[in-house]
């Protein structure tokens, strides 16, 4: 009797686990959709930024963030999660970082975004110059994202670092995320143009049409150079914000898939235990009936 009762307790426990993982799957689905909507909601703003950029790009020849450096360390920005239960999400980011270091052989310092990145840097005895783990949540604040992007560009301009590389999970679709190492600065006009067009999901033909729309020449105050100095940091802020949104959408997708797998496995295991429970309970009942029949037969004798 104790055997099937123990199985019954395990079935109840596993079904409760399945309920929890199902709830976590649904929460991750909602959060992933929110991150996707936020990433797609800025198309009109990007269009206006593109028009301004096309007007001032001739004044960007000597912009400091366009200057490539050959000497100095690389500043690596690790974007991971704050929590576990997201499958291989964090492992893939750390693998991408290791592959980058092996391929380039560059000496690196690190900036951590979210807790798992800070833990990894501390565990591997690397130099962590800044940790932004505590200020972030699932709802990414643009002002806080901007503070990180400005910190990164300031570090690049101090001449301590030759480049800034962001390692994060690039969101492809719900079931596919790719960990990549992407150079943030230095940057070129061509890379900025590619980012703007990719965000708008357009091509070079569209670019020519936009250029026709801005044929009117304006007198700009105070000057094109000053406006350019304001526009480029704004675009870089947006680029970094996009990376964080992609990383967060990837995290929620990975957690959603992991929780769905956990829920399905729990339900399958519960079904197997239910079958074992029914067999054990039937065996116990059969044994009791046999004992009763034997006892009745012994009384007849």
N, C-alpha and C positions, 0 to 999 in steps of 0.2 A: 504493500500500500504506500509506503514512504516513497518508493521510486516514482510512481506516476504523479504523486503530489509534488515532488520536487520538479518534475518536468513541467507541471502546470505553473509553478512559480516562475520558472525560466521563460515560459511562453509569455506570461504577463509582462515580465521585465523587458523582453525583446520587443514586444508590441509597443510598449511605452517609448522605447528607444526609436522605433520607426516613426512614432507620432512626432517626437522631437525633431528628428532629421527631416521629416516632411515639412514641419513648420519653418526650419532653417532654410530649406530649399525655396519655399515660397517667399520668405523675406529677402533672400539673395536675388531672386528673380525680380522683385519690385525694385530693389536698389540698383541692379544692373540696368533696368529700363530707365531709371531716373538719370543715371550717369550717361547713358546713350542720348537721351533727350537733351541733356545739358550740353553735350558735345555738339549736337546738331542744331542747337538753337541760335548759334552765333553767325549764321550764314550772311544775314543782312549786314551785320557789323563788319565782317571780313570783306564784303564787297566794297564798302566805303574806305576801309583801310587800304585795299588794293588800289583804288583810284588815287588816294593821297600818295601812296608809295610811288606810283608811276609818275606823278608830277615832280617828286623830289629826288628820284633815284640818281639823276645826273649830279647831285650835290653830295653823293656818298662815296666819292673816290677815296678820301682819306679818313673814313670813319674808323675809329680805333678797334672796334670789334671785328672788322674785316681783315685785320693784319694777322697773318699766320706767324706762329713762333716755332722755332726749332729747338729751343733750349728751355728747360724747366720740367717740373713734374706734371703729371696729369691729375686733374681733380675728378674723381669718380663720384657720381651721385647714385646711390643705391636706393631704389624705390621698391619696397616690399610691402608686407601687410602688418597690421597691428596684432592680428589674431591668427590662430592656427585653423585647422579644419577647412583648408582650401586646397587639398590635394597636393600637387607638385608645383604649385604657384611659386613659392619662395625658393624651392630647390632649383627651378629653372633659371631664376634670376641669378642666383649664385653661380650656377654652371656657366651662364653667359659671361659673368665677370671673370671667372677663371680662364675661360677660353680667350677672352680679350687680352688678359695679362700674358698668357702663354704665347699668343700670336704676336703681340707688339713688344713684349719685354719692357714695357714702360714702368717707371717708378710712380706709385700712386699714393695720394692722400684721399680721404673719403668724407663725404657728407651723407648722413643717414636720413632717410625719409621713411618714417614708421619704424616700429620697435624692432622687428626681426633684422633689419639692416644694421642697426646699432649693435645688437647682440652678436651678429656675425663679425663685424669689425673688431669688437672687443675680444671675441673668442680667437680670432686669427692674429691678434697683436699688430694690427695695422693702425695707422695714424688717423684718428677721427677728429676733424677740425670743427665740425658742427653737427648737432643732432636736433632735427626738427620733429621728432617722434611725438612729443606731447601735444603739440599744437594742432595736430590733424585729427579729423574724424571722417566718417563716411561722407558727410556733407562738406566737400572741399570749399573752403572760403577763398575767393579770388584775391583778397587783400593779403592773406597769409601766403598764398602761392606766389604772389608778386614779391613779397619780401624775400622769399627764397631765391627767385630768379635774379633779383637785383643783387643779392649777396653773391651769387655765382659769377655774375658779370664783374662785380667789384673785385672778386678774387682773381679773375683773369686779367684785369687791367693793372693789378699790382705788380705784374711781371713775375710772380712766384710760380705761375702755372702756364704751361704752353697751350693747354686746351682743357675744356670741360666736357666730360662724357657722362651721359645719363644711361644707366642700365635699368631697364624696366620691361614689363610684359606688354607687348603690342597687341591690341585687341583686333582679331580678324573676324571672328564670329562667336556665337555662344559656346561652341565646343572646341574652338581653336584659338589659342593665344601663343604668341611667339616671343620668347625672351630675346631682346636685342640690346646692343650697345650703340647708342646714337650720339654723335658729336653735337654739342649744344653751341659752344663757341670755341674757336673763332667760326664765323659764318660768312657767307658770301651773298651778294644780291641774287644770284641764280638760285641758291638754296631757299632764300626767303620767298622768291617768286614761286618756286615749286610748292612750298608749303601752302601759300595762299590759294593756288589753283587746285591743289589736292583737297584742301578743306572745302572749296566750292564745288568739287567734283567736276571740274571743267578742264579743257585742254588749251593748246596754243591758239586754236581758231577763236575761242571765246576771248582770249587775251587781246587779240587784234581788234575784236569788236569793242572791247572796253576802251582801248586806246583811241578809237574813233570818237567815243563819247566824251573824251576829255580834251578835245582839240582846242577848246577855248582857253586862252592864256590869261591867268590872273596875276595881279601884283600882290605878292605875298609879304605880309608883315609878321614878325620883323624881317625874316629872310628864309629862303628855302633851306639853308644850312641849319638854322635853329629848329625849323619844323622837322627836318630829318632827324635831328638829335632826339626829338620827342617821339617820333613815329617808330623808329627801330626798337627802342626799349619796350614800347607797347607791344610790338609784334613778338619780341622775344618772350615777354611775359605770357602772351597768349599761347605761344608754342609750348612753354613749360607747363602751363595750365592744362593744355591738351594731353601732354604726356601723363600727367597725374590722373586725368579723367580716364585715359585709356588703361592705365595701370589699375585704377579702381574698378572699372568695368570688367577687366580681366579677372580681378580678384573675386568679384561677385559671381562671375560666370564659372570660375573654377570651383568656388564653394558650392554653387548650385549643383554642378555636375557631381561633385564629391558627395554632397548630401543626398542626391537622388540615388547614387550608387549604394550608399549606406542604407537608405530606406528600402531599396529593392532587395538588398542582401538580407536585411533584417526580416522582411516579409517572407522571403524564401526559407530562411532558417526557421522562422516561426511555423511555417507550413510543415516543414520536416519534423519539427518537435511536436506539432499537433498530431501528426500521423503516429509518431512514437508514443505519444501520450495515449492516443486511442487504443493502440495495441497493448500497451502496458495495463491500461485500465480494464480492457477486455480480458486480458490474461488473469488479472486479479479477480474479476467477477467470475470467470470460468473456474478458477481455483476454489473460490468460496462455494459455488454451486456444487462442484465435485465433492467438497468436504461435507456439505449438507446431505447430499445423496448418499455418500458413504456412511454417514452417521445414521441416516434413516434405515439403510440396509442392515446396519449392525444391530439396530433395535429389533428388526424383524427376526434376526437370528436368535 
